[in-house]
């Protein structure tokens, strides 16, 4: 996306549209909650954000192991299912309790 087209794109997005995107994301992922990845590693969701280049919702999360690296992932990828041993399972699942 060129600088000019990006400026035009951003001019067309109203603040309310951006807030709506984040609200919809918040209905699907809980900030502050812990989630387990399908590979059995745990993470804490720190925030929801919008990717600068296209305003797609993202999850900001931190590993609860090792160096506790902070990551971002598109919400669509966070919510996706993956195939493990021939079964479809959630990529991330909220840890209740």
Secondary structure as GFF3:
##gff-version 3
##sequence-region A 1 97
A	DSSP	alpha_helix	3	12	.	.	.	ID=ss1
A	DSSP	alpha_helix	15	26	.	.	.	ID=ss2
A	DSSP	beta_strand	34	37	.	.	.	ID=ss3
A	DSSP	beta_strand	42	50	.	.	.	ID=ss4
A	DSSP	beta_strand	57	63	.	.	.	ID=ss5
A	DSSP	beta_strand	70	74	.	.	.	ID=ss6
A	DSSP	alpha_helix	75	79	.	.	.	ID=ss7
A	DSSP	beta_strand	81	84	.	.	.	ID=ss8
A	DSSP	beta_strand	87	90	.	.	.	ID=ss9
A	DSSP	beta_strand	92	94	.	.	.	ID=ss10
###
